[in-house]
């Protein structure tokens, strides 16, 4: 795809995002036409037939130029991506969740959104013990090869993201703002580190500030991207409980860490346990419970690799399938791996493969039992 074609596609998708309103009719529009450009050019009769309302149609006919310019400026960075509903690189778990977003702005490698992830959430004002528990669970989950997702909020979210970055693991932050806005402002440095070493995800146009109505939507995306969710310290009425409910509605496993009956921040977790959430005391219990679901996600990824389609604004060049042992890339990667842990950068240097290829291949090798990850580094098992 040429730069002009890419710009045209971005313009069409940004226009569809900026028109706002219900997502379902716009998803149907993208399903009805092969590319966003065709969907945008379809015209009023087609838009109306697919369920778009008067306000959406008016916004498509006279888009907000300033919003589109901010979006195009943000996408000019090579580390910034836009995945639309029509895109084969749109994460399969999220696609199967209730009310998935029309599109995702991603700072970082979009392939990381296919990596099996566990959400770690909880209070914005945790106790020191709760903060320590969040960090311990996040480190153990990341050390097992899972990604750790959260919402970049203060408190438990911050502790989980920071703990994973400290061991060079993979962490994903789902935002209730535009992808360029750090919220809270105290997490500006953490926001930048996650963009560089993990992935930042938002359904909102660049430049969108924090609004109360955005955070329930942020929570539904967090639930939809994750295999399961661990709640660590939550008051009886808290956003973490809403996120846990959304995870359960999306068919995800919900786990809660119990605490002292004298701690008000334990009441939400105890309520979740009474309502059927799994009581967990260690990350190993979470990892064991999610093993089967992680294998199913690997199947989705294998299918994506076998039938690649390049969208021009998603992950980029199509990743090649892992294939049988005779596959040259597979043999190349296996030879580059040793029994000593090796980082992704070094593997890329040894093999000449892109990080997107390596990430996908290593994920399948992990789930196949051939490879393990420790502190963000990979090595042969056995």
Secondary structure, DSSP 8 states (H G I E B T S, - for coil): --HHHHHHHHHHHHHHHHT-S-HHHHHHHHHHSSSHHHHHHT-HHHHHHTT--HHHHHHHHT--HHHHHHHHHHHTSTTEEEEETT-TTS-HHHHTSTT--SEEEEEE-GGGGGS-EEEEEE-SS--HHHHHHHHHHHHHHHHTT-EEEE---TTHHHHHHHHHHHTT--EEEE-SSBTT--SSGGGHHHHHHHHHHSEEEESB-TT----HHHHHHHHHHHHHH-SEEEEES--SS-HHHHHHHHHHHTT-EEEEE---TT-GGGHHHHHHHHTT-EE-SSHHHHHHHHHHHHHHHHHHHHHHHHT----SSSS-S------STT-HHHHHHHHH--SS-B-HHHHHHHH---HHHHHHHHHHHHHTTSEEEETTEEEE--
